[in-house]
Amino acid sequence: MAGPLPIGDPAPADGALPDTLLIDPAVDFGVYLHVPFCRVRCGYCDFNTYTATELHGARQDQYADTLLREIELSVDVLARAGAPRREASTVFFGGGTPTLLPAGDLGRMLSGVRDAFGLAPDAEVTVEANPDTVTPAVVEELAAAGVTRMSIGMQSAVPHVLAALERTHDPANIASAVAAARDAGLAVSLDLIYGAPGESLGDWRRSIDTALAHEPDHLSAYALIIEDGTKLARQIRRGEVPAPDDDLQADMYELADAALAAAGYEWYEVSNWSRGPTQRSRHNLAYWRGQDWWGYGPGAHSHIAGLRWWNVKHPAPYAQRLAQGESPAAGRELLDAQGRGVERLLLESRIREGVAVEVVPASQRSAIAGLIADGLIDGAAAIRGRIVLTLQGRLLADAVVRALTP
């Protein structure tokens, strides 16, 4: 299970938003639907997910109905706040493994969003999927319900790397999952992880080449991060497996960026590439651009006009609160102007367009020249008023942000 929730202010039982909150109707509104179920727990995973033995009375077959109650509650909360009605521009089913639920349940959840808010005519609707759970029948039902995009957890094409990550899917199922999604008219994204114990640069090249052979519209590549409390962290601490090698991970990132660029993909966020701007993940861009979204489900986070809140983590108390007519929110925080500026710098600096120089606190702008000299940000872009990471800067994005924040 994931680490502890953030420390914030108590959230009201009725979920009411602060009276002072100013919601801009021009800001896009997205919806995140968390499905917290997995067949097995991967050793590296720190997401808020639960296997069958960890549900403690929560029922997977009742989950869609429970989440629909939270959607109904959110409509009431926004109405009481006098919020403008905004259609959902993006919807994202994440997890966990959303496709462990019947496609009909996912469809009902999407219908709940449509009934509550409406969907924009060009809405992007994504479902994350384990390739072992993808069949033509499932994908056809999802497409008929309104899903437009499938994000498939490939992770690696190399069996011993998948074993190190404790991923149980059959690599051969990637091709059939991609084909099923394509046949149903869905855009396809593949997710990869690099830097697993025992993974060589050659292994990583094989995974990149295999992913490109599937010709996805979008590809994500994430460096393996060792999270406290995970099985993999304990194995490393005991010396059973080696810790990730930072230099090797940097080489892997550069290899991926070069191979993807040669194949016609462009980077648009540090860990994400697409076949041109129209294939970018608009939902994830909404996070990096600080737009508004409501996150439904246990442990889900939301953001509306600078207010952030997060739900209780476990499915059982989540369901219990909603059954009692209460909000499942566990805590929240309202960012002040300084906090929003720091957050904007942290997030927008990761994307291709970068962040405006004016967002950098005046006390830190003297650091820009040094970052240009070190080859971490683009000098020409800085002259035009934007902080844009170079390739080297993408490798050291956190260090760039630290240099630009008080």
C-alpha positions in Angstrom: 0.0 0.0 0.0 1.1 3.6 -0.5 2.8 5.7 2.0 1.1 8.0 4.5 -1.3 10.7 3.3 -0.1 14.4 3.3 -0.5 16.4 6.5 -3.1 19.1 6.0 -6.2 20.7 7.5 -9.2 18.6 8.4 -11.8 18.2 5.6 -15.4 18.9 6.5 -17.7 15.9 6.7 -20.0 17.3 4.0 -17.0 18.1 1.7 -18.0 21.8 1.5 -15.5 24.0 -0.4 -14.2 27.3 1.3 -16.5 30.3 0.7 -13.5 32.3 -0.5 -12.6 29.8 -3.4 -12.8 31.5 -6.8 -13.4 28.9 -9.5 -12.5 30.1 -13.0 -15.0 28.7 -15.6 -12.3 29.1 -18.3 -10.0 26.5 -16.6 -10.3 23.0 -18.0 -11.9 20.4 -15.7 -10.7 16.8 -15.6 -11.8 13.7 -13.8 -9.7 11.0 -12.3 -11.3 7.7 -11.3 -9.1 5.5 -9.1 -9.6 1.7 -9.2 -7.5 0.4 -6.3 -7.5 -3.4 -7.1 -4.6 -5.6 -8.3 -4.2 -9.3 -8.6 -0.8 -9.2 -7.0 1.4 -6.5 -5.5 4.6 -5.7 -7.5 7.6 -5.4 -5.3 8.4 -1.8 -6.4 4.8 -0.4 -6.2 3.9 2.4 -3.8 0.5 3.1 -5.4 -2.6 3.0 -3.3 -3.7 -0.5 -4.4 -5.0 -3.6 -2.7 -5.1 -7.3 -3.5 -8.1 -9.5 -2.6 -6.7 -10.4 0.8 -6.2 -6.7 1.8 -9.8 -5.5 1.2 -11.0 -6.1 4.8 -14.7 -6.2 3.9 -14.7 -3.8 1.0 -16.2 -5.5 -2.1 -14.8 -5.2 -5.6 -18.2 -6.0 -7.1 -19.8 -3.0 -5.4 -17.1 -0.6 -6.1 -18.7 1.1 -9.2 -21.8 1.9 -7.1 -19.7 3.3 -4.3 -17.7 5.6 -6.6 -20.9 6.8 -8.2 -22.0 8.0 -4.8 -18.9 10.1 -4.6 -19.7 11.6 -8.0 -23.2 12.5 -6.8 -21.8 14.1 -3.6 -19.3 16.1 -5.7 -22.2 17.5 -7.8 -23.9 18.7 -4.6 -20.6 20.2 -3.2 -19.9 22.2 -6.4 -23.5 23.4 -6.6 -23.4 24.6 -3.0 -20.2 26.5 -3.8 -21.9 28.2 -6.7 -19.3 26.7 -9.1 -19.8 27.1 -12.8 -20.8 23.9 -14.6 -17.9 22.7 -16.6 -17.9 19.7 -18.9 -15.1 17.2 -18.3 -12.4 17.7 -20.9 -10.5 14.6 -19.8 -11.3 11.4 -17.8 -8.6 9.0 -16.6 -9.2 5.6 -15.1 -6.1 4.8 -13.1 -5.0 2.3 -10.5 -4.4 -0.4 -9.5 -5.7 -2.2 -12.5 -8.9 -0.7 -13.8 -9.5 -3.5 -16.2 -9.9 -6.0 -13.3 -13.4 -4.6 -13.1 -15.9 -5.6 -15.7 -15.9 -3.3 -18.6 -19.6 -2.6 -17.9 -18.7 -1.3 -14.4 -16.1 1.1 -16.0 -18.8 2.1 -18.5 -21.3 2.9 -15.7 -18.7 5.0 -13.9 -18.0 7.0 -17.1 -21.8 7.4 -17.6 -21.9 8.8 -14.1 -19.3 11.4 -15.0 -21.3 12.2 -18.2 -24.6 12.6 -16.4 -23.0 14.8 -13.7 -20.9 17.1 -15.8 -21.2 16.2 -19.4 -18.2 15.3 -21.6 -16.6 17.8 -23.9 -17.1 16.9 -27.6 -13.4 16.1 -27.9 -13.0 14.6 -24.4 -10.0 12.3 -23.9 -11.0 9.2 -21.9 -8.2 6.9 -20.9 -8.2 3.5 -19.3 -5.0 2.0 -17.8 -4.7 -1.7 -18.5 -2.7 -4.7 -17.6 -2.1 -6.6 -21.0 -3.3 -9.9 -19.5 -6.8 -8.3 -18.9 -7.2 -6.9 -22.4 -9.4 -8.8 -24.9 -11.2 -7.7 -28.0 -14.5 -8.0 -26.3 -13.4 -5.9 -23.3 -11.9 -3.1 -25.5 -15.0 -3.0 -27.8 -17.2 -2.6 -24.8 -15.0 0.2 -23.4 -14.9 2.0 -26.8 -18.7 1.8 -27.0 -19.0 3.4 -23.6 -16.9 6.3 -24.7 -13.3 5.4 -23.9 -10.9 6.9 -26.5 -7.5 5.9 -25.3 -5.8 2.9 -23.6 -2.6 3.1 -21.6 -1.0 -0.4 -21.5 1.4 -1.4 -18.7 4.2 -3.0 -20.8 7.1 -2.1 -18.4 9.6 -4.3 -20.2 10.0 -6.7 -23.0 12.6 -8.8 -21.2 11.4 -11.6 -19.0 14.1 -11.4 -16.3 13.4 -7.6 -15.9 9.7 -8.3 -15.6 10.5 -10.9 -12.9 12.7 -8.4 -11.0 9.8 -6.0 -11.0 7.4 -8.9 -10.1 5.2 -8.1 -13.1 3.2 -11.2 -13.9 1.9 -10.4 -17.4 3.0 -12.4 -20.4 5.1 -10.2 -22.7 3.4 -11.8 -25.7 0.1 -10.3 -24.6 1.4 -6.7 -25.4 0.9 -7.3 -29.1 -2.6 -8.7 -28.8 -3.6 -5.9 -26.4 -2.3 -3.2 -28.8 -4.1 -4.9 -31.7 -7.4 -5.1 -29.8 -7.2 -1.4 -28.9 -6.3 -0.4 -32.4 -9.2 -2.5 -33.9 -11.6 -0.7 -31.5 -10.4 2.7 -32.7 -8.5 3.6 -29.5 -5.3 5.6 -29.3 -2.5 3.5 -27.6 0.0 4.5 -25.0 2.7 2.1 -23.7 4.3 2.5 -20.2 7.9 1.4 -19.6 10.1 1.3 -16.5 13.9 1.4 -16.6 16.6 0.7 -14.1 15.3 -2.5 -12.6 17.8 -4.7 -10.7 19.8 -6.7 -13.2 18.6 -4.7 -16.2 21.4 -3.9 -18.7 21.6 -1.1 -21.3 21.1 -3.9 -23.9 17.9 -5.1 -22.1 16.6 -1.6 -22.1 17.3 -1.2 -25.8 15.4 -4.4 -26.5 12.4 -3.0 -24.6 12.5 0.3 -26.5 12.8 -1.4 -29.8 10.0 -3.8 -29.0 7.7 -0.9 -27.9 8.5 1.1 -31.1 7.7 -2.0 -33.2 4.1 -1.7 -31.8 3.9 1.9 -33.1 2.1 3.4 -30.1 0.8 6.9 -30.3 2.3 7.7 -27.0 5.0 6.3 -24.8 6.0 6.9 -21.1 9.3 5.8 -19.7 9.8 6.1 -15.9 13.0 5.6 -14.0 12.5 3.0 -11.2 12.3 4.8 -7.9 12.8 2.9 -4.7 10.0 3.9 -2.3 10.2 3.4 1.4 8.0 0.6 2.7 8.0 -1.5 -0.5 9.2 -5.0 -0.8 12.0 -3.9 -3.2 13.2 -1.3 -0.7 13.5 -4.0 1.9 15.4 -6.3 -0.5 17.9 -3.6 -1.3 18.4 -2.7 2.3 19.2 -6.4 3.1 21.6 -6.5 0.2 19.6 -9.1 -1.7 19.4 -7.0 -4.9 21.4 -4.0 -6.0 20.1 -0.4 -5.8 19.5 1.4 -9.1 22.6 2.9 -10.7 22.0 6.6 -11.3 24.6 6.8 -14.1 23.1 3.7 -15.8 19.6 5.2 -15.5 20.9 8.4 -17.1 22.3 6.4 -20.0 19.0 4.6 -20.4 17.1 7.9 -20.5 19.4 9.3 -23.2 19.1 6.1 -25.2 15.3 6.2 -25.0 15.2 9.9 -26.0 17.4 9.4 -29.0 15.6 6.2 -30.2 12.2 7.8 -29.8 13.3 11.0 -31.6 14.7 9.0 -34.4 11.3 7.2 -34.7 9.4 10.4 -34.9 8.3 11.0 -31.3 8.8 14.2 -29.4 9.3 14.7 -25.7 6.6 16.9 -24.2 7.2 16.1 -20.5 10.3 14.7 -18.8 9.1 11.1 -18.9 6.6 11.3 -21.8 6.8 11.2 -25.6 4.2 11.3 -28.3 3.6 11.3 -32.1 3.1 15.0 -32.2 1.0 17.4 -30.0 -2.4 15.8 -30.7 -1.2 12.5 -29.1 0.0 14.0 -25.9 -1.9 12.9 -22.7 -4.1 15.9 -22.2 -5.1 14.6 -18.8 -1.6 14.5 -17.4 -0.8 17.9 -19.0 -3.7 19.2 -16.9 -1.8 18.1 -13.8 1.5 19.7 -14.9 -0.3 22.9 -15.9 -2.1 23.2 -12.6 -5.6 23.0 -14.0 -8.6 21.6 -12.1 -9.7 18.0 -11.5 -11.7 16.0 -9.1 -10.2 12.6 -8.1 -12.7 9.9 -7.1 -11.8 6.8 -5.2 -9.8 5.7 -2.2 -6.6 7.8 -1.8 -7.5 10.0 -4.8 -6.3 13.6 -4.8 -8.2 16.6 -6.2 -7.4 20.2 -7.1 -9.9 23.0 -7.6 -8.7 26.7 -7.8 -5.7 26.1 -5.5 -7.5 23.9 -3.0 -6.1 20.4 -2.8 -7.7 17.5 -0.9 -7.2 13.7 -0.7 -9.5 10.9 0.2 -9.1 8.2 2.9 -6.8 5.5 1.5 -8.5 2.2 2.2 -11.6 1.1 0.2 -13.5 0.0 3.4 -13.6 3.4 5.2 -14.1 5.1 1.8 -17.2 3.0 1.2 -18.4 3.4 4.8 -18.2 7.2 4.7 -20.1 7.4 1.4 -22.8 5.0 2.7 -23.3 7.4 5.6 -23.6 10.4 3.2 -20.3 11.8 4.2 -17.4 13.0 2.1 -14.4 10.5 1.9 -11.9 13.4 2.1 -9.3 12.9 4.8 -7.6 16.3 4.6 -6.9 19.3 2.5 -4.8 22.4 2.0 -5.4 25.8 0.4 -2.2 27.1 -1.3 -1.3 30.7 -0.8 0.2 32.8 -3.7 3.7 31.8 -2.8 2.9 28.1 -2.6 1.1 28.2 -5.9 4.0 29.9 -7.5 6.5 27.3 -6.3 4.1 24.5 -7.4 3.8 26.1 -10.8 7.6 26.2 -11.2 7.9 22.6 -10.0 5.3 21.3 -12.5 5.5 23.5 -15.6 9.3 23.3 -15.7 8.9 19.6 -16.6 7.0 20.3 -19.9 8.4 21.1 -23.3 7.0 24.7 -23.3 8.7 25.3 -20.0 7.6 27.9 -17.4 7.7 31.7 -17.6 10.8 33.4 -16.1 8.4 35.7 -14.2 7.3 32.7 -12.1 10.8 32.3 -10.6 11.0 34.3 -7.4 13.0 37.5 -7.9 15.5 36.4 -5.3 16.4 33.3 -7.4 16.6 34.7 -10.9 20.3 35.3 -10.6 20.6 31.4 -10.7 19.3 31.3 -14.3 22.7 32.4 -15.8 24.5 29.6 -14.0 21.9 27.0 -15.1 22.4 28.2 -18.7 26.2 27.9 -18.3 25.9 24.4 -16.9 23.8 23.4 -19.9 20.7 22.7 -17.9 18.3 25.2 -19.3 18.1 26.6 -22.9 19.7 30.0 -23.1 17.7 31.2 -26.2 14.4 30.2 -24.5 15.5 32.1 -21.4 16.0 35.3 -23.4 12.5 34.8 -24.7 11.2 34.6 -21.1 10.8 30.8 -20.7 12.7 28.3 -18.5 13.0 25.3 -20.8 15.1 22.2 -19.8 17.8 20.9 -22.1 18.3 17.1 -22.3 20.9 17.4 -19.5 18.4 19.5 -17.6 15.7 16.8 -17.9 18.1 14.4 -16.2 18.6 16.9 -13.4 15.1 18.5 -13.3 14.8 18.3 -9.5 18.2 20.1 -9.1 17.0 22.9 -11.5 13.9 23.4 -9.5 15.9 23.5 -6.2 18.1 26.2 -7.7 15.1 28.3 -8.7 13.2 28.1 -5.4 14.0 29.8 -2.1 
